Amino acid sequence: MDFSLSAEQQQFRDAVLAFSRKHLASGARDRAHQPEYPWDVAKLMAKQGLLGITLPEADGGQGGKLMDAVIAIETVASVCPRSADVVQAGNFGPIRVLGEYGSSLHKSKFLKRLLSGEAVISVGMTEPDAGSAVTDLKTTATPDGDGYRINGSKIFTTHSAYAEVILTYVRFGPGIGGIGSVLIETKAQGVRRGKPSAFMSGEEWAELHFDDVRVPKEMVLLGEGGFKKQIAGFNVERIGNASRSLALGRYAFERARAWALERKQFGRLLAEFQGLQWKFADMKIQLDAAQLLLYRAATNADRGFPSAEETAIAKAYCNQAGFDVSSEALQVMGGMGYSQEELVEYCLRRCRGWMIAGGSIEILKNRIAEGIFGRSFSQRGG
Ligand SMILES: Cc1cc2nc3c(=O)[nH]c(=O)nc-3n(C[C@H](O)[C@H](O)[C@H](O)COP(=O)(O)OP(=O)(O)OC[C@H]3O[C@@H](n4cnc5c(N)ncnc54)[C@H](O)[C@@H]3O)c2cc1C
């Protein structure tokens, strides 16, 4: 067993770090406070080969491994936390599911623009009455000639304010077996965005309404019975979510460490107070443990999808660690940590959201318990 990065991985990390310092360091603070997607960063990353890292070269990707994408997200976030979202969008999210299950038509229609940083794709799963219980979703796909009519609404969709295409979970029929997905272009007739809103992180979202949207049959990604495959792909999104939690926790930790080595009170450096040293020790233990769990899930996935159980463990732990560490780092920095002069408060706000997004910590723990006891537990009453 080897716990260190390979020479190739280190080389890749150094290249991403050099790129990030050159292009992303200046403006990192402003970027974090802008609700819009950083399109300029997306285009730069496309040129640098940081979008589509795990997609096959034949599809315009880099043919790399999931662990490479994790290294990219961590390294970018260490310089510019907000820009890590671009690595997420270009590697871990629905783009990866599209790359895995998409037809050559889907790929030729969408991948080029997504990989060039000119467009993003969202995943629309959550509905007003189907959050954690996602299989309760009501958005329907009703046969209409040689295609389907889509009716329903999605909420909390990341990038919904400007995404070009939505990988939309729909119901072709009753039950879990009736769930599949279609690719809906947001410019299509009948797609309507509701009142814009924002998360605590500052990111914008808008309710998406599909009113009799016509989707040709070629735009079905996975038909009836596709739910399990979709969720298997969604585990990659969870790895990206976990990576950002860990990376932003680490960013906050590094800022607090530097601060504790500069700031004096009572005539001594903050780093010299034992009460604060123990906070740093606890933060370091959480970060290292989170990293090992994350790397296990990503490394075992190699070029495929990560295991559901290892992903659940990594995400639950990284989400908690990112939040706890950001919060402690903020505390160590006092008023400066709580101020927008620094990005530590931003890291805290972002990490809070990832404890809910992509499968809340509670839902992940339900999944982990199923592995422990070797059986499933219905969450439904009655
Ligand atoms: C920042 C952010 C980004 C998001 N991006 C997207 C996106 O791109 N696409 C998308 O489709 N959705 C997205 N979501 C929605 C997200 O997936 C849901 O918020 C999440 O699944 C929880 O659903 P809910 O908010 O309806 O909460 P609910 O399901 O109503 O849950 C409320 C609380 O009860 C707990 N709970 C529920 N059921 C159980 C149970 N059986 N056991 C124990 N506890 C339980 C939950 O953990 C939670 O704490 C995003 C959310 C956030 C915050």
The ligand as an SDF file (V2000), in Angstrom:
LIG
                    3D

 53 58  0  0  0  0  0  0  0  0999 V2000
  -26.0820   24.0470   -2.7930 C   0  0  0  0  0  0  0  0  0  0  0  0
  -27.0650   23.0890   -3.3500 C   0  0  0  0  0  0  0  0  0  0  0  0
  -26.9730   22.6900   -4.6700 C   0  0  0  0  0  0  0  0  0  0  0  0
  -27.9060   21.7960   -5.2010 C   0  0  0  0  0  0  0  0  0  0  0  0
  -27.8110   21.4380   -6.5300 N   0  0  0  0  0  0  0  0  0  0  0  0
  -28.7350   20.5970   -7.0590 C   0  0  0  0  0  0  0  0  0  0  0  0
  -28.6830   20.2320   -8.4460 C   0  0  0  0  0  0  0  0  0  0  0  0
  -27.8130   20.6680   -9.1950 O   0  0  0  0  0  0  0  0  0  0  0  0
  -29.6480   19.4060   -8.9390 N   0  0  0  0  0  0  0  0  0  0  0  0
  -30.6460   18.8990   -8.1560 C   0  0  0  0  0  0  0  0  0  0  0  0
  -31.4630   18.1510   -8.6530 O   0  0  0  0  0  0  0  0  0  0  0  0
  -30.7270   19.2280   -6.8420 N   0  0  0  0  0  0  0  0  0  0  0  0
  -29.8050   20.0610   -6.2790 C   0  0  0  0  0  0  0  0  0  0  0  0
  -29.8690   20.4060   -4.9460 N   0  0  0  0  0  0  0  0  0  0  0  0
  -30.9560   19.8630   -4.1450 C   0  0  0  0  0  0  0  0  0  0  0  0
  -30.5000   18.7770   -3.1810 C   0  0  0  0  0  0  0  0  0  0  0  0
  -30.2120   17.5870   -3.8730 O   0  0  0  0  0  0  0  0  0  0  0  0
  -31.6210   18.6120   -2.1210 C   0  0  0  0  0  0  0  0  0  0  0  0
  -31.6830   19.8170   -1.3960 O   0  0  0  0  0  0  0  0  0  0  0  0
  -31.3430   17.4310   -1.2050 C   0  0  0  0  0  0  0  0  0  0  0  0
  -31.4980   16.2020   -1.8860 O   0  0  0  0  0  0  0  0  0  0  0  0
  -32.2780   17.4400    0.0170 C   0  0  0  0  0  0  0  0  0  0  0  0
  -33.6060   17.5970   -0.3730 O   0  0  0  0  0  0  0  0  0  0  0  0
  -34.5090   18.7190    0.3180 P   0  0  0  0  0  0  0  0  0  0  0  0
  -33.7830   20.0100    0.2790 O   0  0  0  0  0  0  0  0  0  0  0  0
  -35.8420   18.6620   -0.3160 O   0  0  0  0  0  0  0  0  0  0  0  0
  -34.6040   18.2950    1.8490 O   0  0  0  0  0  0  0  0  0  0  0  0
  -35.5630   17.1710    2.4590 P   0  0  0  0  0  0  0  0  0  0  0  0
  -35.5000   15.9340    1.6440 O   0  0  0  0  0  0  0  0  0  0  0  0
  -36.8880   17.7800    2.7160 O   0  0  0  0  0  0  0  0  0  0  0  0
  -34.8450   16.8630    3.8420 O   0  0  0  0  0  0  0  0  0  0  0  0
  -34.8670   17.7730    4.9370 C   0  0  0  0  0  0  0  0  0  0  0  0
  -33.9590   17.2180    6.0260 C   0  0  0  0  0  0  0  0  0  0  0  0
  -34.4380   15.9270    6.4550 O   0  0  0  0  0  0  0  0  0  0  0  0
  -33.4040   14.9710    6.3250 C   0  0  0  0  0  0  0  0  0  0  0  0
  -34.0030   13.6900    5.9070 N   0  0  0  0  0  0  0  0  0  0  0  0
  -34.8860   13.4790    4.8890 C   0  0  0  0  0  0  0  0  0  0  0  0
  -35.1720   12.1760    4.7810 N   0  0  0  0  0  0  0  0  0  0  0  0
  -34.4650   11.5360    5.7550 C   0  0  0  0  0  0  0  0  0  0  0  0
  -34.3180   10.1790    6.1460 C   0  0  0  0  0  0  0  0  0  0  0  0
  -34.9600    9.1860    5.5170 N   0  0  0  0  0  0  0  0  0  0  0  0
  -33.4840    9.8860    7.1900 N   0  0  0  0  0  0  0  0  0  0  0  0
  -32.8190   10.8850    7.8310 C   0  0  0  0  0  0  0  0  0  0  0  0
  -32.9220   12.1870    7.4920 N   0  0  0  0  0  0  0  0  0  0  0  0
  -33.7100   12.5230    6.4590 C   0  0  0  0  0  0  0  0  0  0  0  0
  -32.4680   15.5160    5.2680 C   0  0  0  0  0  0  0  0  0  0  0  0
  -31.1680   14.9890    5.4090 O   0  0  0  0  0  0  0  0  0  0  0  0
  -32.5330   17.0050    5.5590 C   0  0  0  0  0  0  0  0  0  0  0  0
  -31.6320   17.3200    6.5990 O   0  0  0  0  0  0  0  0  0  0  0  0
  -28.9600   21.2900   -4.3870 C   0  0  0  0  0  0  0  0  0  0  0  0
  -29.0380   21.6880   -3.0570 C   0  0  0  0  0  0  0  0  0  0  0  0
  -28.1150   22.5760   -2.5290 C   0  0  0  0  0  0  0  0  0  0  0  0
  -28.2460   22.9850   -1.0920 C   0  0  0  0  0  0  0  0  0  0  0  0
  1  2  1  0
  2  3  1  0
  2 52  2  0
  3  4  2  0
  4  5  1  0
  4 50  1  0
  5  6  2  0
  6  7  1  0
  6 13  1  0
  7  8  2  0
  7  9  1  0
  9 10  1  0
 10 11  2  0
 10 12  1  0
 12 13  2  0
 13 14  1  0
 14 15  1  0
 14 50  1  0
 15 16  1  0
 16 17  1  0
 16 18  1  0
 18 19  1  0
 18 20  1  0
 20 21  1  0
 20 22  1  0
 22 23  1  0
 23 24  1  0
 24 25  2  0
 24 26  1  0
 24 27  1  0
 27 28  1  0
 28 29  2  0
 28 30  1  0
 28 31  1  0
 31 32  1  0
 32 33  1  0
 33 34  1  0
 33 48  1  0
 34 35  1  0
 35 36  1  0
 35 46  1  0
 36 37  1  0
 36 45  1  0
 37 38  2  0
 38 39  1  0
 39 40  1  0
 39 45  2  0
 40 41  1  0
 40 42  2  0
 42 43  1  0
 43 44  2  0
 44 45  1  0
 46 47  1  0
 46 48  1  0
 48 49  1  0
 50 51  2  0
 51 52  1  0
 52 53  1  0
M  END
$$$$
